[in-house]
Amino acid sequence: MNIPADLKYTKDHEWIKVDGDEATIGVTDYAQSELGDIVYVEIDTEGEVLDKEEVFGTVEAVKTVSDLFMPISGEVIAVNAALVDTPDLVNSDPYFEGWMVKVKLSNASELDDLLSADDYNGEIGA
């Protein structure tokens, strides 16, 4: 299971990479493996300011649909347009090509509540 040490994680299986006051968010390798083949990603929250734990989109796999939750509060400033035509990027490359949204942080102190790679590893029992 791939759990990059330089990212933060949520118990809902989202990852976040912070760069200054912006962050990139996606689903973890564990999440995509549990979901199976991802066939559709719907994110229509670009330009919206969302609170921590609000739903920012959904991901649909062959057998299930799952909500995507904001790990931190902020404005959705970009959505990965490549996922419209190739949603399986989430399966093949969840931490790079398969990112979901970019967010301008509203409250950087919320990052303190996220899990480290080691903590997330313990959560999923990997």
SVG drawing of the C-alpha trace seen along z (x, -y; Angstrom):
<svg xmlns="http://www.w3.org/2000/svg" viewBox="-23 -32 31 36">
<polyline fill="none" stroke="black" stroke-width="0.4" points="0.0,0.0 1.4,-3.4 1.2,-6.0 3.6,-8.9 5.2,-10.3 5.0,-13.9 1.2,-14.0 -1.5,-14.4 -4.5,-12.1 -8.1,-11.8 -10.0,-8.9 -12.3,-9.2 -9.3,-8.3 -8.6,-11.6 -5.0,-12.9 -3.8,-16.5 -0.6,-18.1 0.0,-21.6 2.0,-24.2 1.9,-27.6 -1.7,-28.6 -2.9,-26.1 -3.5,-22.4 -4.1,-19.6 -6.6,-16.9 -7.4,-13.4 -8.3,-9.9 -5.7,-7.5 -4.3,-4.4 -6.2,-2.4 -9.5,-4.1 -9.2,-3.5 -8.3,0.1 -11.3,0.6 -13.6,-1.2 -12.4,0.9 -12.6,-0.4 -13.6,-4.0 -15.9,-4.9 -17.0,-8.4 -15.9,-11.4 -18.3,-14.3 -17.0,-17.5 -19.1,-20.7 -17.8,-22.7 -15.2,-24.8 -15.3,-28.4 -17.2,-27.4 -16.0,-27.9 -16.5,-24.7 -16.1,-23.9 -14.0,-21.0 -15.9,-17.7 -18.3,-19.1 -18.9,-17.0 -17.0,-18.4 -17.9,-15.7 -18.6,-12.0 -16.7,-9.1 -18.5,-6.3 -17.0,-2.8 -18.5,0.2 -20.3,1.3 -20.7,-1.8 -20.8,-5.6 -18.9,-7.5 -18.9,-11.0 -15.7,-13.0 -15.1,-15.0 -13.1,-18.2 -10.1,-17.6 -9.9,-21.3 -11.9,-24.5 -11.3,-26.5 -12.2,-27.7 -12.1,-25.1 -9.9,-26.9 -9.3,-24.1 -10.8,-20.7 -8.8,-18.0 -10.5,-18.2 -8.7,-15.1 -10.9,-13.0 -14.0,-13.7 -12.6,-11.6 -10.2,-9.4 -11.6,-8.8 -9.5,-5.7 -6.5,-8.0 -7.6,-7.8 -6.9,-4.0 -3.7,-4.2 -2.1,-7.2 -4.1,-8.5 -1.4,-10.8 -0.3,-12.6 -2.4,-12.4 -5.5,-11.4 -5.8,-14.4 -9.3,-15.8 -9.2,-19.4 -7.0,-22.3 -8.1,-24.5 -7.1,-27.9 -6.9,-27.3 -9.2,-29.2 -7.8,-27.9 -4.3,-26.4 -4.7,-25.4 -7.1,-22.6 -4.0,-20.8 -3.0,-20.0 -6.1,-17.7 -5.0,-15.5 -3.2,-12.2 0.5,-11.6 1.4,-8.8 2.2,-6.6 -1.1,-7.4 -3.0,-6.7 -1.2,-3.5 -2.3,-2.5 -5.9,-3.5 -6.1,-1.2 -4.1,1.6 -1.7,1.8"/>
</svg>
